[in-house]
Amino acid sequence: MNGLTAADYADTGQWRLIVNIFPTGITAHLENTIHTDLEPQLLFSTEWEEDADTLLRHIENAVYDHPRVLDDFTARIIVHDRNTLFMPTAVMEENEGIDEIFYTTVFETDPADVMNDTFGDITALYSPTPGLKAFLSRTFPGAMVESALMRRVRRFRKEDGKRIYISVRKGEADFLLFDGEEFLSGSTHCVNAPSDVVYHAVNIIDVCDLVPADVSVMIEGEENVGEVCSLLERIVASVNVNTENKRR
């Protein structure tokens, strides 16, 4: 027993809503802001076949089918989008609307659908599906909306050395490359096998003109992490691989 009463569960003020939106599903859980040792309380988890044309409808249906998420919680919405671009914050601040121009030059989308997430001198731009920005704004007013990749940048940036962080999940993986606090690359790629993860990791390191053996590799996830590590160690001499077999 966790000692919570019915009144505790009904008190939206002591719970934080965390929603993760993926191309193939959505999850929502509650974190207790007072009793931080409590396990997160899952509200729902829904999956679907990936289809950009129906993504917004799936998200809307999942939210409206589980009205508890519409209660007056402090909320954080984490959006996972493979089509995430990074740009210097200074460029965006000095040129109004340049973020939308930059993003729509690369990806076909309405400028009004482009979302941004800033962390110091870096801004992430993303837009997983038309209408999502407006839906989140009216459905979760006041919620913090974050790019999943930028969330990882915040977590890992203030460390030393050349390093690449890889987070593997079903069907895709995130890659973040740093040299000290200098952010060199951030991207999400489709992966179907451990060899795909290794290919993208080595390619990103090479494109950024680093020597693979000089780059520490940190891997976390639930999909074939052990196999990825073995392949990396065989392909890249003296590579330093650390693993963490859980998703954060």
C-alpha positions in Angstrom: 0.0 0.0 0.0 1.2 3.5 -0.8 -0.7 5.3 1.9 -2.6 7.5 -0.5 -6.3 8.2 0.1 -9.1 8.7 -2.4 -8.8 12.4 -1.7 -5.1 12.2 -2.7 -6.0 10.6 -6.0 -8.7 13.2 -6.6 -6.4 16.2 -5.8 -5.2 17.2 -9.3 -2.8 19.7 -7.6 -0.5 17.0 -6.4 -0.2 15.2 -9.8 1.7 16.0 -12.9 0.4 14.7 -16.2 3.0 13.4 -18.7 1.9 12.6 -22.2 4.2 11.1 -24.8 3.1 11.3 -28.4 4.8 9.0 -30.9 4.2 8.4 -34.6 2.6 5.0 -33.6 0.9 5.7 -30.3 0.4 7.8 -27.2 0.9 7.2 -23.5 -0.2 9.2 -20.5 0.7 8.8 -16.9 0.6 10.8 -13.7 3.6 11.6 -11.4 2.9 12.6 -7.8 4.7 15.9 -7.1 4.5 15.4 -3.3 5.3 11.7 -2.8 8.1 11.5 -5.4 8.9 7.9 -4.4 5.6 6.7 -5.9 5.7 4.8 -9.2 4.0 6.7 -12.1 0.3 5.9 -12.4 -0.5 4.9 -16.0 -3.7 6.4 -17.3 -3.6 4.8 -20.8 -1.4 3.6 -23.6 -2.7 3.3 -27.2 -1.0 2.2 -30.3 -1.8 2.3 -34.0 -0.2 1.7 -37.4 2.0 4.6 -38.5 0.2 6.9 -41.0 0.8 10.6 -41.1 -2.6 11.3 -42.7 -4.5 9.8 -39.7 -2.1 10.7 -36.9 -4.1 13.6 -35.6 -7.3 11.7 -35.6 -5.7 8.9 -33.6 -4.4 11.3 -31.0 -7.7 13.1 -30.7 -9.6 9.9 -30.3 -7.2 8.6 -27.7 -7.4 11.7 -25.6 -11.2 12.0 -25.8 -11.6 8.3 -25.0 -9.7 8.9 -21.7 -11.3 12.1 -20.3 -9.2 11.9 -17.1 -6.3 13.5 -18.9 -8.5 16.6 -19.4 -8.7 17.2 -15.7 -6.9 20.3 -14.3 -3.4 18.8 -14.1 -0.1 20.5 -14.6 0.9 18.9 -17.8 3.9 18.2 -19.9 3.4 17.0 -23.5 6.5 15.3 -25.1 6.3 15.1 -28.9 8.5 12.5 -30.7 9.0 13.6 -34.3 11.6 12.2 -36.7 11.4 15.4 -38.7 13.0 17.6 -36.0 15.4 20.3 -37.1 17.8 22.3 -34.9 18.8 25.9 -35.5 20.7 28.6 -33.5 18.3 30.5 -31.2 20.0 33.8 -32.1 19.1 33.4 -35.8 15.5 32.9 -34.9 15.4 35.8 -32.5 17.0 38.2 -35.0 14.8 37.2 -37.9 11.1 37.0 -37.1 9.4 34.0 -38.8 12.8 32.5 -40.0 12.1 29.3 -38.0 8.9 28.7 -40.0 10.7 29.5 -43.3 13.6 27.3 -42.4 11.4 24.3 -41.5 9.0 24.6 -44.4 11.9 24.8 -46.8 12.9 21.3 -45.7 9.6 19.7 -44.9 6.2 20.3 -46.6 3.9 21.7 -43.9 1.9 24.7 -43.0 4.0 27.4 -41.2 1.2 27.6 -38.6 1.8 24.0 -37.6 5.5 24.4 -36.8 6.3 24.1 -33.1 9.6 25.2 -31.4 11.4 24.3 -28.2 14.3 26.4 -27.1 17.2 25.5 -24.8 19.8 28.3 -24.5 21.5 28.8 -27.8 19.6 25.9 -29.6 16.1 25.7 -30.8 14.3 22.6 -32.0 11.7 22.8 -34.7 9.1 20.1 -35.3 5.7 19.4 -36.8 4.6 15.7 -36.8 1.1 16.3 -38.3 -1.1 19.1 -39.4 -3.4 20.5 -36.7 -1.5 19.1 -33.7 -0.2 22.4 -32.5 -3.7 23.9 -32.4 -5.1 20.8 -30.8 -2.6 20.7 -28.0 -3.1 24.5 -27.4 -6.8 24.3 -27.0 -7.0 20.9 -25.3 -4.1 21.3 -22.8 -4.0 25.1 -22.3 -0.9 26.1 -20.3 0.8 22.7 -20.8 4.5 22.6 -21.4 5.0 21.1 -24.9 8.5 19.7 -25.5 10.4 18.1 -28.4 11.5 14.7 -27.3 15.0 15.2 -28.9 15.4 18.6 -27.2 14.4 17.0 -23.9 17.4 14.7 -24.3 19.7 17.5 -25.2 18.7 19.2 -21.9 19.5 16.0 -20.0 22.8 15.2 -21.6 24.5 18.4 -22.7 26.4 19.5 -19.6 28.9 16.7 -19.6 32.5 16.3 -20.8 34.1 14.7 -23.7 33.1 13.5 -27.2 30.1 11.3 -26.9 27.1 10.0 -28.7 23.8 9.1 -26.9 21.6 6.5 -28.5 18.1 5.7 -27.3 16.6 2.7 -29.0 12.9 1.8 -29.1 10.7 -0.2 -31.4 11.2 0.9 -35.0 13.4 4.0 -34.4 16.3 5.4 -32.4 17.4 8.8 -31.3 21.0 10.0 -31.8 22.7 13.0 -30.0 26.3 13.8 -30.6 28.3 16.2 -28.4 31.8 17.5 -28.0 31.9 18.8 -24.4 28.9 21.1 -24.2 29.0 21.8 -28.0 25.9 20.2 -29.6 27.0 18.7 -32.9 24.0 16.6 -34.1 20.6 15.4 -33.1 18.3 13.2 -35.1 15.8 10.3 -35.1 16.0 7.5 -37.6 14.0 4.4 -38.5 15.7 1.2 -37.5 14.8 -2.4 -38.1 17.8 -4.2 -36.8 20.9 -3.6 -34.6 23.0 -3.1 -37.7 20.8 -0.1 -38.6 21.5 1.6 -35.3 25.3 1.0 -35.7 25.2 2.3 -39.3 23.5 5.6 -38.3 25.8 6.0 -35.2 29.0 5.5 -37.2 27.7 7.7 -40.1 26.8 10.6 -37.8 30.3 10.5 -36.1 32.0 10.4 -39.5 29.9 13.3 -40.9 30.9 15.4 -37.9 34.5 14.6 -38.7 35.2 12.8 -35.4 37.3 9.7 -34.9 34.9 6.9 -33.7 37.4 5.5 -31.2 37.5 8.9 -29.5 33.8 9.0 -29.0 32.1 7.4 -26.0 28.8 5.7 -26.8 25.9 5.7 -24.3 23.0 3.4 -25.2 19.6 3.0 -23.5 16.4 1.4 -24.5 14.5 -1.9 -24.6 15.2 -3.0 -28.2 18.3 -5.2 -28.9 20.7 -2.9 -26.9 23.1 -5.8 -26.2 23.4 -6.7 -29.9 24.0 -3.0 -30.8 26.8 -2.8 -28.3 28.4 -6.0 -29.6 28.3 -4.8 -33.2 29.8 -1.4 -32.2 32.6 -3.0 -30.3 33.5 -5.2 -33.2 33.3 -2.4 -35.8 34.9 0.4 -34.0 38.2 -0.4 -32.3 38.5 0.6 -28.7 35.0 2.1 -28.6 33.8 2.9 -25.1 30.2 1.7 -24.8 28.0 2.1 -21.7 24.5 0.7 -21.6 21.3 1.4 -19.7 18.5 -1.0 -20.4 15.5 1.1 -19.8 13.7 3.9 -21.5 13.6 7.4 -19.8 
